[in-house]
């Protein structure tokens, strides 16, 4: 099984109340250098078989139509989770 990762973040012009709360909490406990926190979502899709551009396009469609709220969120990444032996990368797909 291969893991396809989908990352969803609030739109840049959308107020992120959860991120703002976390930013306030960090400042309250002494992390003064943090000026902004934005909280998103990460989904892990288990895929049977090799991942190619068609599979990544389908994952992107799933992300846009089901996993993200198009009014308040953007899909920011769809990619293959690198195996434990890989340091960086993975097969990146268009969002």
C-alpha positions as a Markdown table, in Angstrom:
| # | Residue | x | y | z |
|---|---|---|---|---|
| 1 | Unk | 0.0 | 0.0 | 0.0 |
| 2 | Unk | 1.2 | 3.5 | -0.9 |
| 3 | Unk | 0.2 | 6.6 | 1.0 |
| 4 | Unk | -1.0 | 9.6 | -0.9 |
| 5 | Unk | -1.0 | 12.7 | 1.3 |
| 6 | Unk | -3.5 | 15.5 | 0.8 |
| 7 | Unk | -2.9 | 18.8 | 2.6 |
| 8 | Unk | -5.7 | 21.4 | 3.0 |
| 9 | Unk | -5.3 | 24.9 | 4.4 |
| 10 | Unk | -7.7 | 27.8 | 5.1 |
| 11 | Unk | -7.8 | 30.3 | 2.2 |
| 12 | Unk | -5.3 | 33.1 | 2.7 |
| 13 | Unk | -8.1 | 35.7 | 2.8 |
| 14 | Unk | -10.2 | 33.6 | 5.3 |
| 15 | Unk | -9.8 | 34.3 | 9.0 |
| 16 | Unk | -8.4 | 31.2 | 10.7 |
| 17 | Unk | -9.8 | 31.3 | 14.3 |
| 18 | Unk | -8.1 | 28.0 | 15.3 |
| 19 | Unk | -4.7 | 29.2 | 14.1 |
| 20 | Unk | -5.2 | 32.6 | 15.8 |
| 21 | Unk | -6.1 | 30.8 | 19.1 |
| 22 | Unk | -2.9 | 28.7 | 18.8 |
| 23 | Unk | -0.8 | 31.8 | 18.0 |
| 24 | Unk | -2.2 | 33.5 | 21.1 |
| 25 | Unk | -1.5 | 30.5 | 23.3 |
| 26 | Unk | 2.1 | 30.3 | 22.0 |
| 27 | Unk | 2.7 | 33.9 | 22.8 |
| 28 | Unk | 1.2 | 33.4 | 26.2 |
| 29 | Unk | 3.6 | 30.6 | 27.1 |
| 30 | Unk | 6.6 | 32.5 | 25.9 |
| 31 | Unk | 7.1 | 31.8 | 22.2 |
| 32 | Unk | 7.2 | 35.5 | 21.2 |
| 33 | Unk | 8.8 | 35.0 | 17.8 |
| 34 | Unk | 5.7 | 33.3 | 16.3 |
| 35 | Unk | 3.8 | 35.9 | 14.5 |
| 36 | Unk | 1.2 | 33.8 | 12.7 |
| 37 | Unk | -0.3 | 30.2 | 13.0 |
| 38 | Unk | -2.5 | 28.7 | 10.3 |
| 39 | Unk | -4.1 | 25.3 | 11.1 |
| 40 | Unk | -4.8 | 23.0 | 8.2 |
| 41 | Unk | -5.7 | 19.4 | 7.7 |
| 42 | Unk | -3.7 | 16.4 | 6.4 |
| 43 | Unk | -5.4 | 13.3 | 4.9 |
| 44 | Unk | -3.6 | 10.0 | 4.2 |
| 45 | Unk | -5.1 | 8.0 | 1.4 |
| 46 | Unk | -4.0 | 4.4 | 1.2 |
| 47 | Unk | -3.6 | 3.4 | -2.5 |
| 48 | Unk | -3.3 | -0.2 | -3.7 |
| 49 | Unk | -0.6 | -0.4 | -6.5 |
| 50 | Unk | 1.7 | 2.1 | -8.0 |
| 51 | Unk | 1.0 | 5.8 | -8.0 |
| 52 | Unk | 1.1 | 7.6 | -11.3 |
| 53 | Unk | -0.2 | 10.9 | -12.6 |
| 54 | Unk | -3.7 | 9.4 | -13.1 |
| 55 | Unk | -3.9 | 8.3 | -9.4 |
| 56 | Unk | -2.6 | 11.7 | -8.3 |
| 57 | Unk | -5.1 | 13.5 | -10.4 |
| 58 | Unk | -7.9 | 11.3 | -8.9 |
| 59 | Unk | -6.6 | 12.1 | -5.4 |
| 60 | Unk | -6.6 | 15.8 | -6.3 |
| 61 | Unk | -10.2 | 15.6 | -7.5 |
| 62 | Unk | -11.2 | 13.8 | -4.3 |
| 63 | Unk | -9.5 | 16.5 | -2.3 |
| 64 | Unk | -11.2 | 19.3 | -4.1 |
| 65 | Unk | -14.7 | 17.8 | -4.2 |
| 66 | Unk | -14.8 | 15.9 | -0.8 |
| 67 | Unk | -12.0 | 16.7 | 1.6 |
| 68 | Unk | -11.8 | 20.5 | 1.3 |
| 69 | Unk | -14.6 | 23.1 | 1.8 |
| 70 | Unk | -14.1 | 25.1 | -1.4 |
| 71 | Unk | -15.6 | 28.2 | 0.3 |
| 72 | Unk | -13.0 | 28.4 | 3.1 |
| 73 | Unk | -10.2 | 26.1 | 2.1 |
| 74 | Unk | -7.6 | 25.4 | -0.6 |
| 75 | Unk | -6.0 | 22.1 | -1.4 |
| 76 | Unk | -2.3 | 23.0 | -1.1 |
| 77 | Unk | -0.5 | 19.7 | -1.8 |
| 78 | Unk | -1.1 | 16.2 | -3.1 |
| 79 | Unk | 1.9 | 13.9 | -3.0 |
| 80 | Unk | 3.2 | 10.4 | -2.4 |
| 81 | Unk | 4.5 | 9.8 | 1.1 |
| 82 | Unk | 8.2 | 8.9 | 0.8 |
| 83 | Unk | 9.0 | 5.4 | 2.0 |
| 84 | Unk | 11.1 | 5.1 | 5.2 |
| 85 | Unk | 14.3 | 4.7 | 3.2 |
| 86 | Unk | 13.8 | 8.0 | 1.3 |
| 87 | Unk | 15.0 | 11.2 | 2.8 |
| 88 | Unk | 13.2 | 13.7 | 0.6 |
| 89 | Unk | 10.8 | 14.0 | -2.3 |
| 90 | Unk | 8.3 | 11.4 | -3.4 |
| 91 | Unk | 6.2 | 11.7 | -6.6 |
| 92 | Unk | 4.7 | 15.2 | -6.5 |
| 93 | Unk | 1.5 | 15.8 | -8.3 |
| 94 | Unk | -0.3 | 18.9 | -9.5 |
| 95 | Unk | -2.9 | 20.3 | -7.1 |
